[in-house]
Amino acid sequence: MKSDIEIARGIELKKIKQVAESVGIPREEVENYGRYIAKIPEQLIDEEKVKKSNLILVTAITATKAGIGKTTVSIGLALGLNKIGKKAIVALREPSLGPCFGMKGGAAGGGYAQVLPMDKINLHFTGDFHAITSAHNMISALLDNYLYQNQAKGFGLKEILWRRVLDVNDRSLRSIVVGLGPKSNGITQESGFDITPASEIMAILCLSKDVNDLRRRIENILLGFTYDDQPFTVKDLGVAGAITVLLKDAIHPNLVQTTEGTAAFVHGGPFANIAHGCNSILATKLAMSFGDYVITEAGFGADLGAEKFYNIKCRKSGLQPRLTVIVATAQGLKMHGGVSLDRIKEPNMEGLKEGLRNLDKHVRNLRSFGQTVIVAFNKFASDTDEEMELLREHCEQLGVGFTINNAFTEGGEGAVDMARLVVDTIENHPSEPLRYTYKEEDNIQQKIEKVATNLYGASVITYSSIARNRIKQIEKMGITHYPVCIAKTQYSFSADPKIYGAVNNFEFHIKDIVINNGAEMIVAIAGEILRMPGLPKEPQALHIDIVDGEIEGLS
């Protein structure tokens, strides 16, 4: 089979205004970024149409390092729905350059289920990530300048919380010292970099309802605390307007197309292991304004992306998914069944059976939110009929729908059965109204503990002294009503990336807490998770090149 980029290159793309018109977006509202990409104004959102549209969440079992294929299934489902005559749009996150040149090589789907032009989407796209990076670091520069210019007046911050960001996996920048050299270089102090998808600006962009809400949230960003323990915010700097100006184009959702020419919105890109893992509310609602069925995904396993999709994104936006699809692979299940990573492509029925416990736990969790669940088996060439039949029988015993996704090799035709099952399930057994894991009035510890015990399976929650002190500051600021966003490893229900399966009765340690006052959520950092990833021993960058004017190595 051809590589992803060879398939993408061989498809004749429609002009983006044609794609927009195919779903009812007026040509005059399309702001072209070249021939095949456009920005669409969020003013076209129609809340009445949003209420009528069928929102479908695609999530997954606990991730492997190779991924489970949520994006491929999401795009495939949109293709399949359009193939059976439904008006379907997919709404996804934007890829980050960090994993693109690090572990993954891209995040635009795969095979014959991709969003296009995949090379541009995977690289600089419409510049949204650059705008977010610039806005975030502009705040850093303005804060440092404010401290430098006002130090003679006796002003200073006892604690600076605002770090810098960069959309590159660069472990060397996790902890740095700035202001070295002569006094004119600024105040010498510790700082560090997170990756751009972990930026609070990214979360704010994805959770804002319009440009005015964006500005309000930027004003509320907490930068640090003064020596008399008062919060110091962007509003105190007086630069919220300038930062909003940097984001005035980035807030508009991006329209592209699938491998079969159907509409796709790709906008926003927070990671689910260190942020809330969902595309923008604006893009989702815009898709729902023009599509009868809208498929969106949330990053990594359901314990991360889906939990945050329901408890944060849906809570903030009022969105109610009609169905949740959980993606599983034979390789992923075998890994969780104790099969070594170098042998998960080989048939192993015992390992597969043992790994089903991971799937079962995710299904129980999704049902706790009131969700109707379908299991989508993402088929690989090495999978056997016996393995697929075992999973089908198991899903029947669980009382959940089961379907096989062949969109990777067959495009929309390979997702027709999945599409029909989705339509039938929504029509006859739609999800109940969302039941959240915790109440808004619960305190921060109660929220963390309800997620960790009820969804992860932890028995003991412990906190560092830093985390406990931060909780006291949250209480003093009167923001305990914010939802929690737990940052933890994507490879386990626990905070230990090496514990696979359906682990229970473990200690869950909260190392630190970050106050995202503008995004209006509390980020609890568990275990050794890092907000600036490093590169692997053999980064994908080694395989990316331009050959005869064509990009190679992206997927």
Backbone torsions as a table, in degrees:
resi	resn	phi	psi	omega
1	MET	NA	146.2	178.0
2	LYS	-63.5	156.5	174.9
3	SER	-71.9	164.0	-179.8
4	ASP	-55.2	-45.5	-175.4
5	ILE	-72.4	-29.4	174.9
6	GLU	-67.3	-41.6	177.2
7	ILE	-62.3	-46.7	-178.6
8	ALA	-60.3	-41.7	-178.2
9	ARG	-68.3	-27.1	-176.7
10	GLY	-85.4	-1.6	-178.3
11	ILE	-97.4	129.8	177.6
12	GLU	-80.6	114.0	-175.2
13	LEU	-79.1	147.7	171.3
14	LYS	-81.6	151.3	170.9
15	LYS	-63.3	143.5	-170.5
16	ILE	-65.5	-27.6	177.2
17	LYS	-68.8	-30.6	174.3
18	GLN	-65.6	-42.9	179.1
19	VAL	-61.7	-44.1	179.4
20	ALA	-61.2	-47.1	-178.9
21	GLU	-62.8	-31.2	-178.1
22	SER	-63.7	-22.0	177.9
23	VAL	-111.6	4.9	174.5
24	GLY	97.9	9.9	176.4
25	ILE	-81.9	124.0	-178.1
26	PRO	-61.6	140.1	-178.2
27	ARG	-57.2	-37.7	-175.8
28	GLU	-69.6	-13.1	179.1
29	GLU	-92.3	-2.4	-175.7
30	VAL	-90.6	121.0	176.9
31	GLU	-102.7	102.6	-174.0
32	ASN	-66.7	136.8	166.5
33	TYR	-116.8	75.3	-170.2
34	GLY	85.8	-166.1	-175.6
35	ARG	-78.6	-28.2	-165.0
36	TYR	-122.8	9.1	179.3
37	ILE	-136.2	144.1	177.9
38	ALA	-148.6	158.0	167.2
39	LYS	-98.0	139.5	179.2
40	ILE	-120.1	128.8	-177.9
41	PRO	-66.3	136.3	-178.3
42	GLU	-69.7	-11.4	178.0
43	GLN	-64.1	-14.3	178.9
44	LEU	-79.4	-4.2	178.3
45	ILE	-62.9	130.5	178.5
46	ASP	-117.3	105.5	-173.9
47	GLU	-62.6	-30.2	178.1
48	GLU	-67.7	-40.5	177.1
49	LYS	-69.5	-34.8	177.2
50	VAL	-58.2	-42.2	-178.8
51	LYS	-63.7	-31.1	-176.2
52	LYS	-87.2	-21.5	-176.2
53	SER	-72.2	149.0	-179.9
54	ASN	-94.2	106.5	-179.9
55	LEU	-90.1	129.0	-178.6
56	ILE	-122.0	126.3	176.2
57	LEU	-97.1	134.4	172.7
58	VAL	-109.1	123.2	178.4
59	THR	-130.8	-166.7	-172.9
60	ALA	-154.7	167.2	168.5
61	ILE	-67.7	174.1	-179.7
62	THR	-57.9	135.6	-168.2
63	ALA	-69.4	152.5	162.8
64	THR	-101.8	168.7	-179.9
65	LYS	-66.7	-21.9	177.8
66	ALA	-88.2	-4.7	-178.5
67	GLY	85.0	169.9	-178.8
68	ILE	-110.1	-23.8	177.0
69	GLY	104.2	30.5	180.0
70	LYS	-60.2	-43.5	-176.7
71	THR	-65.6	-41.7	177.7
72	THR	-62.1	-41.7	178.6
73	VAL	-68.0	-41.2	179.9
74	SER	-60.1	-48.8	179.3
75	ILE	-66.1	-42.6	178.9
76	GLY	-59.1	-40.8	179.1
77	LEU	-64.4	-40.5	176.7
78	ALA	-62.0	-42.3	178.2
79	LEU	-62.2	-45.5	-179.1
80	GLY	-63.2	-40.9	179.1
81	LEU	-64.6	-42.9	176.9
82	ASN	-65.0	-33.1	179.8
83	LYS	-64.9	-32.4	179.8
84	ILE	-95.1	15.5	171.9
85	GLY	92.6	9.9	177.8
86	LYS	-92.6	154.0	178.2
87	LYS	-94.3	98.5	-172.8
88	ALA	-120.7	141.9	177.2
89	ILE	-131.6	141.2	177.0
90	VAL	-103.6	140.8	-179.8
91	ALA	-126.8	114.5	-171.2
92	LEU	-124.6	171.0	172.6
93	ARG	-84.8	159.7	173.8
94	GLU	-82.2	142.6	175.4
95	PRO	-69.1	153.2	175.7
96	SER	-102.3	142.4	178.0
97	LEU	-64.4	-26.2	-178.9
98	GLY	-55.9	-66.0	177.8
99	PRO	-69.0	-25.9	178.6
100	CYS	-59.0	-43.3	179.2
101	PHE	-97.0	1.3	-179.7
102	GLY	-104.8	-91.9	-173.1
103	MET	-92.4	-41.0	-164.1
104	LYS	-95.3	-37.6	-176.5
105	GLY	85.6	-1.0	178.9
106	GLY	150.4	170.3	-178.2
107	ALA	-152.9	50.7	-178.5
108	ALA	-116.2	24.9	-175.3
109	GLY	90.9	-165.1	-177.9
110	GLY	-157.4	158.3	177.4
111	GLY	59.8	-129.0	-179.4
112	TYR	-95.2	17.8	174.8
113	ALA	-128.1	77.9	-178.4
114	GLN	-129.0	161.2	165.7
115	VAL	-100.9	141.9	-170.8
116	LEU	-129.2	155.2	-1.3
117	PRO	-74.6	116.7	-169.5
118	MET	-65.6	-32.1	-179.9
119	ASP	-65.5	-43.1	179.3
120	LYS	-69.4	-41.1	179.2
121	ILE	-61.1	-41.8	-178.4
122	ASN	-74.0	-20.1	-176.4
123	LEU	-102.8	-112.6	-172.1
124	HIS	-90.5	-16.5	175.2
125	PHE	50.3	-124.9	-180.0
126	THR	-99.7	9.6	177.2
127	GLY	84.7	10.4	-178.7
128	ASP	-59.6	-45.9	-178.8
129	PHE	-63.6	-38.1	178.5
130	HIS	-65.9	-39.3	178.6
131	ALA	-64.1	-42.3	179.4
132	ILE	-66.0	-43.9	177.6
133	THR	-60.1	-45.3	-179.0
134	SER	-65.3	-42.7	179.9
135	ALA	-63.1	-44.1	-179.9
136	HIS	-61.7	-48.9	-176.4
137	ASN	-74.7	-22.8	172.7
138	MET	-65.1	-39.7	175.3
139	ILE	-60.7	-42.8	179.0
140	SER	-58.6	-46.5	-178.7
141	ALA	-65.3	-42.1	-179.4
142	LEU	-68.1	-36.1	177.0
143	LEU	-66.0	-47.5	179.9
144	ASP	-61.5	-39.1	178.9
145	ASN	-65.9	-40.7	179.3
146	TYR	-61.2	-44.1	178.8
147	LEU	-64.7	-41.5	-179.6
148	TYR	-64.7	-44.8	-175.2
149	GLN	-74.1	-22.3	-175.4
150	ASN	-109.0	4.0	-178.4
151	GLN	-65.2	-32.0	179.6
152	ALA	-67.2	-23.4	178.3
153	LYS	-85.7	1.2	179.1
154	GLY	88.0	8.0	179.5
155	PHE	-86.3	140.3	175.3
156	GLY	-164.2	166.8	176.3
157	LEU	-110.3	131.8	177.4
158	LYS	-67.2	-34.3	-179.1
159	GLU	-144.1	126.1	175.5
160	ILE	-102.3	123.5	-177.0
161	LEU	-99.2	-21.7	-172.1
162	TRP	-81.1	120.6	176.2
163	ARG	-103.4	-179.5	178.1
164	ARG	-99.9	169.1	178.0
165	VAL	-136.6	157.5	177.0
166	LEU	-155.1	138.6	-177.9
167	ASP	-89.7	50.5	178.6
168	VAL	-139.6	137.4	173.5
169	ASN	-72.4	104.4	-174.2
170	ASP	-139.6	89.1	-176.1
171	ARG	-60.3	-27.3	-177.9
172	SER	-66.3	-17.0	-177.6
173	LEU	-99.8	3.8	-178.2
174	ARG	-58.0	-42.1	178.9
175	SER	-133.4	123.6	-177.7
176	ILE	-137.6	171.0	171.4
177	VAL	-120.0	129.8	178.6
178	VAL	-110.3	163.4	175.9
179	GLY	79.6	17.5	177.6
180	LEU	-70.1	154.3	178.8
181	GLY	101.9	-155.1	-178.0
182	PRO	-65.1	162.6	-176.8
183	LYS	-58.4	-29.6	-179.9
184	SER	-66.6	-11.1	177.5
185	ASN	-83.1	0.0	179.0
186	GLY	105.0	-174.8	-177.2
187	ILE	-85.1	127.8	178.5
188	THR	-71.0	124.2	-178.3
189	GLN	-160.2	161.0	176.4
190	GLU	-77.6	146.2	175.0
191	SER	-151.6	-160.0	179.0
192	GLY	173.5	171.1	-179.0
193	PHE	-117.7	138.6	164.6
194	ASP	-106.2	166.6	175.3
195	ILE	-79.8	148.5	-173.9
196	THR	-52.7	-39.6	177.3
197	PRO	-60.3	-16.6	177.1
198	ALA	-91.9	-4.0	-178.9
199	SER	-62.7	140.7	174.8
200	GLU	-64.2	-29.2	176.3
201	ILE	-61.6	-38.7	176.5
202	MET	-60.7	-47.1	179.8
203	ALA	-62.6	-41.4	179.7
204	ILE	-62.0	-46.0	179.3
205	LEU	-58.2	-41.0	-176.0
206	CYS	-76.8	-19.7	-177.1
207	LEU	-106.3	-8.1	-177.9
208	SER	-74.3	146.7	-179.5
209	LYS	-95.8	-18.3	175.3
210	ASP	-168.3	-178.0	-175.2
211	VAL	-68.3	-30.4	177.5
212	ASN	-68.6	-39.4	176.7
213	ASP	-67.3	-37.1	176.1
214	LEU	-58.2	-47.5	-179.0
215	ARG	-64.2	-43.9	179.4
216	ARG	-58.3	-43.8	-178.7
217	ARG	-67.8	-39.8	178.1
218	ILE	-60.9	-42.0	177.2
219	GLU	-56.1	-35.5	-173.8
220	ASN	-85.2	-2.5	179.8
221	ILE	-57.9	127.9	179.5
222	LEU	-85.7	120.8	-178.4
223	LEU	-98.0	-26.7	-178.8
224	GLY	171.2	-170.7	179.3
225	PHE	-125.5	139.7	177.9
226	THR	-76.3	174.5	-178.5
227	TYR	-69.1	-16.7	174.0
228	ASP	-102.9	25.7	172.1
229	ASP	63.6	29.3	175.5
230	GLN	-96.9	139.4	178.0
231	PRO	-67.2	140.5	177.6
232	PHE	-116.4	122.3	-171.3
233	THR	-119.5	174.5	175.6
234	VAL	-61.1	-32.7	176.7
235	LYS	-59.6	-38.4	178.3
236	ASP	-66.6	-30.2	175.9
237	LEU	-73.2	-26.2	179.7
238	GLY	77.7	25.7	-173.5
239	VAL	-121.8	15.2	-177.2
240	ALA	-59.8	-36.8	178.9
241	GLY	-62.7	-43.1	-179.9
242	ALA	-63.8	-40.1	-179.6
243	ILE	-68.7	-38.2	177.8
244	THR	-63.1	-37.6	177.8
245	VAL	-58.2	-39.8	179.2
246	LEU	-65.0	-21.0	-175.1
247	LEU	-109.0	7.3	-171.6
248	LYS	-64.1	-29.7	175.9
249	ASP	-90.8	-34.8	-177.5
250	ALA	-62.3	-25.9	-177.6
251	ILE	-71.2	-20.6	-179.6
252	HIS	-77.5	128.2	179.7
253	PRO	-61.7	150.3	-178.9
254	ASN	-97.5	132.9	176.1
255	LEU	-106.2	129.4	173.5
256	VAL	-134.0	-159.9	-179.8
257	GLN	-139.6	161.6	177.3
258	THR	-87.8	178.0	177.2
259	THR	-62.4	-15.4	178.7
260	GLU	-112.3	17.6	171.7
261	GLY	79.9	11.1	179.8
262	THR	-90.6	159.7	-172.6
263	ALA	-70.6	144.5	176.8
264	ALA	-146.5	132.3	172.7
265	PHE	-100.3	130.5	179.7
266	VAL	-129.5	109.9	-170.7
267	HIS	-157.0	127.1	-179.9
268	GLY	82.2	154.2	-175.4
269	GLY	-156.7	47.3	176.6
270	PRO	-72.0	139.4	172.9
271	PHE	-71.8	151.3	-179.6
272	ALA	-88.6	-17.0	178.7
273	ASN	-83.5	-23.9	-179.1
274	ILE	-124.3	-1.4	178.0
275	ALA	-146.7	-156.8	-173.1
276	HIS	-95.5	-3.9	161.5
277	GLY	70.1	21.0	-178.3
278	CYS	-126.9	152.0	174.7
279	ASN	-69.6	177.7	-173.2
280	SER	-69.8	147.5	173.4
281	ILE	-60.0	-39.0	-178.9
282	LEU	-60.9	-44.7	-179.8
283	ALA	-65.9	-40.7	179.3
284	THR	-63.1	-45.3	-178.7
285	LYS	-70.4	-33.3	176.4
286	LEU	-65.4	-43.3	176.2
287	ALA	-61.1	-40.5	-179.2
288	MET	-71.5	-20.7	176.8
289	SER	-74.5	-21.9	-176.4
290	PHE	-121.3	-6.0	-179.4
291	GLY	-122.5	139.8	176.4
292	ASP	-76.1	-28.8	174.7
293	TYR	-126.9	128.6	179.1
294	VAL	-125.5	124.6	-178.8
295	ILE	-106.5	127.3	175.4
296	THR	-132.1	161.5	179.9
297	GLU	-124.6	162.3	173.4
298	ALA	-131.6	139.2	-165.4
299	GLY	-64.7	153.4	176.4
300	PHE	54.8	-153.5	-176.0
301	GLY	-73.7	169.0	-176.8
302	ALA	-65.0	-23.3	177.8
303	ASP	-67.8	-20.7	178.9
304	LEU	-105.5	-78.4	-173.6
305	GLY	-58.3	-49.9	-176.2
306	ALA	-65.1	-44.2	179.4
307	GLU	-56.3	-44.4	-178.2
308	LYS	-74.8	-31.8	175.2
309	PHE	-58.6	-47.4	-179.2
310	TYR	-73.5	-53.8	-170.6
311	ASN	-75.8	-22.2	-179.6
312	ILE	-112.9	-64.5	-173.7
313	LYS	-62.7	-49.6	-178.3
314	CYS	-68.5	-39.2	178.9
315	ARG	-60.8	-40.7	-176.9
316	LYS	-75.3	-30.8	-169.9
317	SER	-105.9	-17.6	-175.0
318	GLY	82.4	6.2	179.0
319	LEU	-67.4	144.8	-180.0
320	GLN	-132.9	102.5	179.1
321	PRO	-66.8	140.8	179.2
322	ARG	-86.1	-15.7	-175.0
323	LEU	-163.5	148.0	171.6
324	THR	-121.5	130.1	176.2
325	VAL	-105.5	125.7	177.0
326	ILE	-107.8	126.0	-176.2
327	VAL	-92.0	135.3	176.5
328	ALA	-132.9	151.2	172.6
329	THR	-126.8	153.8	177.1
330	ALA	-62.2	-40.0	-179.3
331	GLN	-63.8	-43.0	178.8
332	GLY	-63.8	-43.7	179.6
333	LEU	-64.3	-40.0	178.8
334	LYS	-66.1	-37.3	176.2
335	MET	-60.4	-43.0	179.7
336	HIS	-74.8	-12.8	175.7
337	GLY	-92.6	9.8	174.6
338	GLY	93.7	5.7	178.5
339	VAL	-78.5	136.3	-178.6
340	SER	-64.6	149.6	-173.7
341	LEU	-60.4	-29.9	-179.1
342	ASP	-78.9	-1.6	-177.9
343	ARG	-126.8	9.1	-175.3
344	ILE	-73.5	-11.7	176.2
345	LYS	-85.0	-10.1	179.9
346	GLU	-87.3	149.3	176.2
347	PRO	-59.0	134.0	178.7
348	ASN	-160.2	89.4	-174.2
349	MET	-66.9	-35.9	179.9
350	GLU	-66.5	-43.1	177.5
351	GLY	-62.6	-39.8	178.6
352	LEU	-62.9	-45.8	179.5
353	LYS	-60.4	-43.0	-179.6
354	GLU	-65.4	-37.0	-179.2
355	GLY	-69.7	-17.9	178.7
356	LEU	-60.9	-21.2	178.7
357	ARG	-62.8	-33.1	176.8
358	ASN	-66.7	-44.9	176.7
359	LEU	-60.1	-46.1	-177.4
360	ASP	-59.0	-40.5	-179.4
361	LYS	-65.9	-41.0	177.3
362	HIS	-64.2	-41.5	179.8
363	VAL	-62.4	-44.2	177.0
364	ARG	-58.4	-43.7	-179.9
365	ASN	-62.6	-44.9	-179.1
366	LEU	-63.9	-37.9	177.7
367	ARG	-66.8	-28.1	178.9
368	SER	-64.4	-21.7	176.1
369	PHE	-86.8	1.0	-177.6
370	GLY	87.0	13.4	-174.8
371	GLN	-86.1	136.9	164.6
372	THR	-78.4	135.9	-170.8
373	VAL	-121.9	138.2	169.9
374	ILE	-121.3	138.2	174.7
375	VAL	-96.3	123.9	176.1
376	ALA	-107.1	117.5	178.2
377	PHE	-86.4	113.3	-179.3
378	ASN	-84.7	107.3	-168.8
379	LYS	-79.9	133.0	172.2
380	PHE	-112.0	160.6	-176.9
381	ALA	-60.5	-29.5	-176.1
382	SER	-82.7	-6.3	-176.8
383	ASP	-74.5	144.8	-178.6
384	THR	-104.4	157.6	176.5
385	ASP	-60.4	-35.7	-179.3
386	GLU	-63.3	-41.3	179.4
387	GLU	-65.4	-43.5	-179.1
388	MET	-66.9	-36.1	179.3
389	GLU	-68.3	-37.8	177.0
390	LEU	-59.4	-44.5	-178.6
391	LEU	-68.9	-37.6	178.2
392	ARG	-60.9	-46.8	179.7
393	GLU	-63.8	-38.9	-179.7
394	HIS	-64.6	-40.8	179.6
395	CYS	-66.7	-35.4	175.8
396	GLU	-61.4	-41.5	177.8
397	GLN	-65.7	-34.1	178.2
398	LEU	-74.7	-20.7	-176.3
399	GLY	81.3	28.0	177.3
400	VAL	-118.6	151.3	178.4
401	GLY	-66.8	154.3	179.7
402	PHE	-135.9	136.1	178.6
403	THR	-147.8	156.4	178.7
404	ILE	-109.7	130.6	178.3
405	ASN	-97.7	118.3	176.3
406	ASN	-115.3	19.5	-175.4
407	ALA	-65.3	-27.4	-179.7
408	PHE	-57.2	-43.5	-177.5
409	THR	-97.9	-22.4	-172.6
410	GLU	-120.8	-1.1	-177.3
411	GLY	66.0	-145.8	-176.9
412	GLY	-58.9	-35.1	179.2
413	GLU	-60.0	-34.4	-179.4
414	GLY	-78.5	-0.9	179.8
415	ALA	-121.7	9.4	-178.4
416	VAL	-62.8	-45.4	179.3
417	ASP	-61.3	-41.8	177.7
418	MET	-61.4	-44.3	-179.3
419	ALA	-62.3	-42.8	-179.6
420	ARG	-65.5	-38.9	178.0
421	LEU	-65.5	-39.9	179.1
422	VAL	-62.7	-47.8	-179.5
423	VAL	-62.4	-45.8	-179.6
424	ASP	-62.1	-40.9	-178.4
425	THR	-68.0	-43.1	179.2
426	ILE	-64.2	-37.7	-178.7
427	GLU	-71.6	-33.6	-173.5
428	ASN	-108.9	-28.7	-178.2
429	HIS	-140.8	60.0	-178.7
430	PRO	-67.8	162.3	178.4
431	SER	-63.1	154.0	174.2
432	GLU	-78.9	167.0	173.1
433	PRO	-55.5	143.7	-174.1
434	LEU	-58.2	137.3	170.6
435	ARG	-112.5	114.7	-176.6
436	TYR	-78.6	157.3	-178.3
437	THR	-70.4	-30.7	-178.0
438	TYR	-142.9	163.1	178.4
439	LYS	-90.2	153.9	178.3
440	GLU	-60.3	-34.5	-176.7
441	GLU	-81.4	-7.0	173.7
442	ASP	-61.3	148.9	175.9
443	ASN	-77.7	173.2	-173.0
444	ILE	-62.0	-42.8	179.5
445	GLN	-63.9	-40.4	178.4
446	GLN	-62.4	-39.7	-180.0
447	LYS	-65.8	-47.0	178.3
448	ILE	-59.4	-45.5	-175.3
449	GLU	-69.6	-33.4	177.6
450	LYS	-67.8	-40.4	176.9
451	VAL	-66.7	-48.2	-174.3
452	ALA	-67.5	-37.0	-178.4
453	THR	-85.6	-46.2	-174.4
454	ASN	-76.6	-33.5	-176.6
455	LEU	-104.2	-42.8	-179.0
456	TYR	-81.5	-36.3	-177.0
457	GLY	102.0	14.6	179.4
458	ALA	-70.2	151.5	176.9
459	SER	-109.7	-25.7	-179.3
460	VAL	-133.7	130.8	176.6
461	ILE	-111.5	124.5	178.6
462	THR	-119.1	156.5	-176.3
463	TYR	-131.7	139.5	172.9
464	SER	-72.9	165.2	177.8
465	SER	-63.9	-33.9	177.5
466	ILE	-62.2	-45.0	-179.4
467	ALA	-64.8	-41.5	-179.9
468	ARG	-63.9	-40.7	178.7
469	ASN	-66.1	-36.6	179.2
470	ARG	-67.0	-36.9	177.7
471	ILE	-61.8	-39.2	177.2
472	LYS	-62.5	-39.8	177.7
473	GLN	-65.4	-38.6	178.1
474	ILE	-62.0	-43.7	178.8
475	GLU	-63.7	-41.2	-179.9
476	LYS	-65.5	-35.4	179.7
477	MET	-77.1	-12.3	179.0
478	GLY	73.0	35.2	-177.4
479	ILE	-121.6	30.4	179.5
480	THR	-69.9	-11.6	179.3
481	HIS	-77.3	-8.8	179.6
482	TYR	-65.7	146.5	172.4
483	PRO	-69.7	161.2	178.7
484	VAL	-102.9	144.9	177.9
485	CYS	-124.0	102.4	-175.4
486	ILE	-85.2	123.8	177.3
487	ALA	-96.1	115.8	-179.2
488	LYS	-151.6	172.5	179.5
489	THR	-59.2	144.9	176.9
490	GLN	-86.7	-6.6	-171.9
491	TYR	-95.4	0.1	-177.0
492	SER	-156.1	153.1	169.4
493	PHE	-63.7	-29.2	180.0
494	SER	-84.7	-172.2	175.3
495	ALA	-93.4	5.1	179.7
496	ASP	-104.5	112.7	-174.6
497	PRO	-65.0	-12.0	-176.9
498	LYS	-94.5	-4.3	-179.5
499	ILE	-98.1	101.4	-178.3
500	TYR	-89.6	-177.8	173.5
501	GLY	88.0	-140.4	-178.3
502	ALA	-124.2	59.6	-174.6
503	VAL	-61.3	144.0	177.8
504	ASN	-138.3	167.3	173.6
505	ASN	56.4	51.9	178.7
506	PHE	-119.0	163.1	174.5
507	GLU	-84.6	134.9	-178.9
508	PHE	-119.3	114.5	-172.3
509	HIS	-105.0	127.8	175.4
510	ILE	-95.4	110.6	-174.4
511	LYS	-82.5	-36.2	-175.7
512	ASP	-155.4	163.8	176.4
513	ILE	-135.2	132.9	179.5
514	VAL	-112.5	129.7	-179.8
515	ILE	-91.5	107.5	174.3
516	ASN	-95.7	78.7	-173.0
517	ASN	-70.3	-27.7	176.8
518	GLY	-77.8	-43.4	176.3
519	ALA	-73.0	-14.5	178.8
520	GLU	61.3	51.5	172.1
521	MET	-152.5	158.3	-179.3
522	ILE	-109.7	120.8	-178.9
523	VAL	-94.8	115.5	178.2
524	ALA	-100.7	119.9	-175.6
525	ILE	-95.5	117.7	-173.5
526	ALA	-106.7	138.4	176.0
527	GLY	63.2	-140.3	-174.8
528	GLU	-104.7	22.3	-179.8
529	ILE	-61.8	140.9	-177.4
530	LEU	-115.6	138.6	179.3
531	ARG	-88.6	0.2	168.5
532	MET	-128.2	101.1	-179.3
533	PRO	-66.9	163.4	172.2
534	GLY	-106.6	171.3	177.6
535	LEU	-87.2	149.5	176.8
536	PRO	-74.6	174.1	-179.4
537	LYS	-59.5	-37.8	177.5
538	GLU	-123.0	85.0	-178.0
539	PRO	-65.8	152.2	179.3
540	GLN	-60.5	-22.2	178.2
541	ALA	-56.0	-26.0	178.4
542	LEU	-65.2	-20.1	-174.5
543	HIS	-110.4	0.2	-179.8
544	ILE	-96.0	131.7	-175.8
545	ASP	-160.0	170.7	169.7
546	ILE	-111.7	120.8	-179.2
547	VAL	-121.7	118.1	-178.3
548	ASP	53.0	40.4	177.1
549	GLY	81.2	-0.1	-178.7
550	GLU	-112.6	139.3	178.4
551	ILE	-75.9	135.8	174.6
552	GLU	-122.0	155.4	171.5
553	GLY	95.9	-7.1	175.2
554	LEU	-86.3	151.0	179.1
555	SER	-146.0	NA	NA
